Amino acid sequence: MAHPRLATYTVNGAPKYGAVTDAGIVDLSARFGKEYPTLREVIAAGALMKLADEGARHAPDHGLDAIAWQPPIPSPEKIICIGVNYPDRNAEYKDGQDAPKYPSMFMRTPRSFVGHNAPLVRPRASTQLDYEGEVVLVIGKPGRHIKEGDALDHIAAITLCNEGTIRDWVRHAKFNVTQGKNFDSTGSLGPWIVPYTSESQIADIRLTTKVNGETRQDDRTGRLIFGFRYLINYLSTFTTLVAGDVIVTGTPTGAGARFDPPCYLKPGDVIEIEAEGVGVLKNGVIDEA
């Protein structure tokens, strides 16, 4: 049995959400939109599986070629990204430092992401657009000071991220990466969310990134320096996690910046982020107009 998949999309510019099948999308917003305007309200109500079950009872309303995919959670309160969270990734920095005691992190804006099948935009300001494939946790149950033992109860769903980065702009200043991580339309989220059901679903997910069919990143979430339980515990120490919050959990070694010479993305490239039990997040690249 395939995991249920719930997506946010537009048809002729009108925002909708629904259940994804191989044959198309069942429009759940037409059936539940008054009660739950977006997937964020579905998540907050703990109703993902209810809607997934309803979606399984209907024939698709739209073909997959008739829709434009959007990031699954519209206007999340927080998009928190974790840096340097796979063991070999720490070694890439060649600074002789042991694995860090606490996770590195930064925030991203919703506007910095596009959906599945939409192109990433290489900005005028730089040619150093790079890819980072990541597994994403979507928070369901809100909480503050969440114990590690309870942390997974706060996950509603998982999805994927291409946490696209403008490499020279993350080094503009001494202490921050914010500007290089927030150029408009440089990353992607999706294609859909898969409801979280058990720890075995996320304990050791294989995560790969391909550029033009060539595998560049390949690792497993079981090797994370800071695991999902710890991240939720740590983040909730300083901020209240709320339904729809997005936690981007780190990228494996193999981003373009680490090649010699670097392999930055250019118009026409195709990037595919794939994770077991989730799917494939695919994007092209265009230049900023």
MARLO-483229 format. One line per 8 residues: number of its first residue (from 1); their letters; for each residue x, y, z of C-alpha. Coordinates in steps of 0.05 Angstrom, whole numbers, plus 32768, in hexadecimal, padded with zeros to 4 digits. Layout:
BEGIN
NUM = a = X/Y/Z ~ ...
This chain:
BEGIN
1 = mahprlat = 8000/8000/8000 ~ 801E/8042/7FEA ~ 8020/807A/801E ~ 7FE9/80AE/8015 ~ 8000/80EE/7FF3 ~ 7FE0/8132/7FFE ~ 7FF3/816E/7FD4 ~ 7FE7/81B8/7FCC
9 = ytvngapk = 7FDF/81CF/7F84 ~ 7FBD/8201/7F57 ~ 7F8F/81F7/7F1B ~ 7F8B/8234/7EEE ~ 7FA9/825C/7F27 ~ 7F75/8246/7F5B ~ 7F96/8228/7F9A ~ 7F7E/81E3/7FAF
17 = ygavtdag = 7F94/81A6/7FD5 ~ 7F87/815D/7FCA ~ 7F9B/8114/7FCB ~ 7FCD/80FD/7F96 ~ 7FC2/80BB/7F71 ~ 7FE8/809F/7F36 ~ 7FAC/80B4/7F0B ~ 7FA5/80FC/7F23
25 = ivdlsarf = 7F8F/8125/7F5E ~ 7F50/8120/7F87 ~ 7F3B/8167/7F99 ~ 7F32/8165/7FE5 ~ 7F2E/81B1/7FEB ~ 7EEC/81AE/7FC5 ~ 7ED2/817D/7FF9 ~ 7EF1/8198/8039
33 = gkeyptlr = 7F06/81DF/8029 ~ 7ED3/8200/8056 ~ 7EEC/81D8/8092 ~ 7F36/81D9/807F ~ 7F4A/8213/8050 ~ 7F8F/81F5/8044 ~ 7FB9/81B8/8056 ~ 7FD3/81E0/8091
41 = eviaagal = 7F8E/81DE/80B2 ~ 7F87/8194/80A0 ~ 7FC9/8187/80C5 ~ 7FB5/81B1/8101 ~ 7F74/8189/8107 ~ 7F9A/8147/8103 ~ 7F6F/8136/80C7 ~ 7FA3/8120/8093
49 = mkladega = 7F91/80D7/8095 ~ 7F46/80E7/8094 ~ 7F50/810E/8054 ~ 7F7E/80DA/8037 ~ 7F4A/80A5/8042 ~ 7F15/80D1/8022 ~ 7F43/80DD/7FE7 ~ 7F4A/8092/7FDC
57 = rhapdhgl = 7EFF/808D/7FD2 ~ 7EFB/80BB/7F95 ~ 7F11/80BD/7F4D ~ 7F42/80F6/7F3E ~ 7F26/813B/7F2E ~ 7F64/8154/7F0A ~ 7F9A/8133/7EE0 ~ 7FE1/813E/7EF8
65 = daiawqpp = 7FEF/8164/7EB8 ~ 7FB8/8196/7EC8 ~ 7FD5/81AF/7F0A ~ 800F/81DA/7F22 ~ 802E/81BD/7F61 ~ 8039/81ED/7F9C ~ 8061/81E4/7FDC ~ 8034/81B7/8006
73 = ipspekii = 802B/81E5/8043 ~ 8014/822B/802F ~ 8031/8263/805A ~ 8050/8239/8092 ~ 805F/8261/80D0 ~ 80A7/8247/80D0 ~ 80D6/8225/809F ~ 8112/8210/80C9
81 = cigvnypd = 814D/81F1/80A4 ~ 8184/81C8/80C5 ~ 81CB/81CD/80AB ~ 8205/819A/80AC ~ 81DC/815F/80C6 ~ 81FC/8123/80A2 ~ 823F/8109/80BB ~ 8265/8110/807A
89 = rnaeykdg = 8249/8156/8071 ~ 826D/816E/80AF ~ 82AE/8151/8093 ~ 82A3/8179/8053 ~ 82B2/81B9/8079 ~ 82FA/81A2/8083 ~ 8301/81CE/80C1 ~ 8319/8195/80ED
97 = qdapkyps = 82DE/819E/811C ~ 82B8/8163/813B ~ 826F/815A/812F ~ 824B/8196/814C ~ 822C/8195/8191 ~ 81ED/81B8/8179 ~ 81CB/81BD/8135 ~ 81D7/81F7/8106
105 = mfmrtprs = 8197/8216/80EC ~ 8177/824F/80C7 ~ 8132/8264/80AF ~ 8117/8269/8069 ~ 80DD/8290/804C ~ 80A3/826E/8027 ~ 80B2/829A/7FEB ~ 80F6/8279/7FE3
113 = fvghnapl = 80D4/8237/7FCF ~ 80AE/821E/7F92 ~ 8088/81DE/7F8A ~ 8096/819D/7F65 ~ 80A3/81A3/7F1A ~ 80AB/81EF/7F1F ~ 80F0/820A/7F0C ~ 8121/8224/7F3F
121 = vrprastq = 8137/826A/7F2D ~ 8182/827A/7F27 ~ 8186/82C2/7F3D ~ 81A6/82FC/7F18 ~ 81D3/8308/7F55 ~ 81F9/82C6/7F50 ~ 8207/8289/7F26 ~ 8214/825F/7F65
129 = ldyegevv = 81CF/823D/7F6B ~ 81D9/81FA/7F8E ~ 81AB/81C0/7FA1 ~ 81A1/819E/7FE5 ~ 8173/8162/7FEA ~ 8151/815B/802E ~ 811B/8136/8054 ~ 80E7/8164/8073
137 = lvigkpgr = 80BD/815C/80B2 ~ 807A/8180/80B6 ~ 8062/818E/80FC ~ 801B/817A/8110 ~ 8011/817E/815B ~ 802A/81C1/8177 ~ 8059/81C2/81B2 ~ 8090/81E4/81DA
145 = hikegdal = 80C6/81C0/8203 ~ 80B4/817E/81E1 ~ 80D8/8142/81FF ~ 8100/8116/81CF ~ 80D5/80DB/81E3 ~ 8096/8100/81CC ~ 80B4/8123/8190 ~ 809C/80F7/8158
153 = dhiaaitl = 8054/80FF/8170 ~ 805A/8147/8157 ~ 8069/8134/810E ~ 802E/8136/80DE ~ 8050/8126/809D ~ 8090/8122/8075 ~ 80A3/8141/8032 ~ 80E1/8154/800B
161 = cnegtird = 810A/8193/8000 ~ 813C/81AB/7FCE ~ 815B/81DF/7FFC ~ 8179/8207/7FC3 ~ 81B1/8235/7FD9 ~ 81D7/8270/7FBA ~ 821D/825C/7FD2 ~ 8243/829E/7FCE
169 = wvrhakfn = 820A/82C2/7FF1 ~ 820D/8294/802E ~ 8253/82B0/8039 ~ 8245/82FA/8035 ~ 824B/8305/8080 ~ 826D/82E7/80BC ~ 8233/82C5/80DF ~ 81F8/82BB/80B1
177 = vtqgknfd = 81E0/8293/8075 ~ 819B/82B2/8071 ~ 81A2/82D8/8030 ~ 81C0/829E/8008 ~ 8187/8271/8021 ~ 814C/829F/8010 ~ 8150/82B5/7FC8 ~ 810A/82B1/7FA9
185 = stgslgpw = 80F9/826F/7F89 ~ 813D/824E/7F94 ~ 8124/8211/7FBA ~ 80EA/81E1/7FB6 ~ 80BC/81BA/7FE5 ~ 8090/817F/7FD5 ~ 8076/8160/7FAA ~ 8044/814D/7FE0
193 = ivpytses = 8042/813A/802A ~ 803E/80F2/8042 ~ 801A/80EB/8085 ~ 8048/80D2/80BC ~ 8032/8090/80DB ~ 806D/8070/8100 ~ 80B6/8079/8111 ~ 80CA/8041/80E1
201 = qiadirlt = 80B1/806D/80A8 ~ 80E7/80A1/80B6 ~ 811D/807C/80DC ~ 814B/806D/80A1 ~ 8131/808D/8061 ~ 8160/808A/8025 ~ 8166/80D0/8007 ~ 8185/80DC/7FC3
209 = tkvngetr = 8190/8119/7F96 ~ 819B/8113/7F4B ~ 81AF/814B/7F1C ~ 81A1/813B/7ED2 ~ 819B/80F2/7EE6 ~ 81DE/80EF/7F0A ~ 81DC/80DC/7F54 ~ 81FD/8114/7F7D
217 = qddrtgrl = 81E3/8106/7FC4 ~ 81D2/80C3/7FE3 ~ 81CA/80B9/802E ~ 8199/80A0/8063 ~ 8175/80C5/809B ~ 818C/808F/80CC ~ 81D1/80B0/80C9 ~ 81BB/80F6/80DD
225 = ifgfryli = 81E7/8118/8111 ~ 81A9/8138/8130 ~ 816E/8108/8129 ~ 8125/811C/8121 ~ 8114/8112/816B ~ 814D/813E/8181 ~ 813E/8175/814E ~ 80F6/817B/8165
233 = nylstftt = 810C/817C/81AE ~ 8142/81B1/81A1 ~ 8119/81DE/8174 ~ 80DE/81DD/81A5 ~ 810C/81F6/81DC ~ 810F/823B/81BC ~ 80D1/823E/8191 ~ 808A/8223/8194
241 = lvagdviv = 8081/81F2/815B ~ 803D/81F9/813A ~ 8015/81D2/8107 ~ 8031/81DA/80C1 ~ 8077/81ED/80D7 ~ 80AB/81D1/80A8 ~ 80ED/81B4/80C0 ~ 8120/81A8/8089
249 = tgtptgag = 814F/8175/80A9 ~ 8192/817C/8084 ~ 81B4/8166/8044 ~ 81E6/812F/8036 ~ 822B/813A/8019 ~ 8230/8145/7FCE ~ 8214/818B/7FC1 ~ 8231/81AE/7F84
257 = arfdppcy = 825D/81DE/7FAB ~ 8288/81A5/7FC3 ~ 829D/818D/7F7D ~ 82DF/81A5/7F5F ~ 82CF/81CE/7F38 ~ 828A/81DB/7F57 ~ 824D/81C1/7F32 ~ 8219/81F8/7F3A
265 = lkpgdvie = 81D4/81F3/7F1B ~ 81C7/8213/7ED8 ~ 8189/821E/7EAD ~ 8171/81DD/7E8F ~ 818A/81B1/7EC9 ~ 8158/8181/7EE9 ~ 815E/8170/7F33 ~ 813A/8134/7F52
273 = ieaegvgv = 8138/812A/7F9D ~ 811E/80E5/7FAF ~ 810E/80C4/7FF2 ~ 80F3/807F/8001 ~ 80AA/8081/8013 ~ 80A2/80CA/7FFE ~ 80AE/80D2/7FB4 ~ 80D6/80FE/7F85
281 = lkngvide = 80DB/814A/7F87 ~ 80EF/8161/7F41 ~ 8102/81A7/7F2A ~ 8123/81C8/7EEF ~ 814C/8208/7EEF ~ 8141/824B/7ECB ~ 8163/828E/7ECE ~ 8141/82C8/7EF2
289 = a = 811C/82F3/7EC0
